[in-house]
Amino acid sequence: MVQKRYEISDEQWNQIKDQFPIAKTGRPPIDNRIMLNAILWISRSGAAWRDLP
């Protein structure tokens, strides 16, 4: 797998994936890794939330 600039590697993900809580109510998350990569993209790129579609 080619690592994209703003994404964490498989090794990094394997180290932290157990730190995410399991949803007890509401809709369960589809993929915590995608959400984490999105948060990292926002924080690293400096993109303002208001600029997102």
C-alpha positions as CSV (number, residue, x, y, z in Angstrom):
1,M,0.0,0.0,0.0
2,V,1.3,3.4,-0.9
3,Q,1.2,5.8,2.0
4,K,-0.4,9.1,1.2
5,R,1.0,12.3,2.6
6,Y,-1.6,12.9,5.3
7,E,-2.4,9.3,6.2
8,I,-0.9,7.2,9.0
9,S,0.9,4.0,8.1
10,D,-0.3,0.5,8.7
11,E,2.2,0.1,11.5
12,Q,1.1,3.3,13.2
13,W,-2.5,2.3,12.9
14,N,-1.9,-1.1,14.4
15,Q,-0.3,0.6,17.4
16,I,-3.3,2.8,18.2
17,K,-6.4,1.1,16.8
18,D,-7.3,-0.4,20.1
19,Q,-7.5,3.1,21.7
20,F,-10.8,3.9,20.0
21,P,-13.9,3.2,22.1
22,I,-16.6,0.9,20.8
23,A,-19.9,2.7,20.1
24,K,-22.6,1.7,22.6
25,T,-25.4,3.9,21.2
26,G,-26.2,5.5,18.0
27,R,-24.8,4.5,14.6
28,P,-21.5,2.7,14.8
29,P,-18.6,4.2,13.0
30,I,-17.8,2.8,9.5
31,D,-14.1,3.1,9.8
32,N,-12.2,4.9,12.6
33,R,-9.0,5.0,10.5
34,I,-10.7,7.1,7.7
35,M,-12.0,9.5,10.4
36,L,-8.5,9.8,12.0
37,N,-6.9,10.4,8.6
38,A,-9.5,13.2,7.9
39,I,-8.7,14.8,11.3
40,L,-5.0,14.6,10.6
41,W,-5.5,16.1,7.1
42,I,-7.3,19.1,8.6
43,S,-4.7,19.7,11.3
44,R,-1.7,19.2,9.1
45,S,-2.9,21.1,6.0
46,G,-4.3,24.0,7.8
47,A,-7.5,23.8,5.9
48,A,-10.2,25.8,7.6
49,W,-13.5,23.9,8.3
50,R,-15.4,26.7,6.6
51,D,-13.6,25.9,3.3
52,L,-14.9,22.3,3.2
53,P,-17.9,21.5,1.1
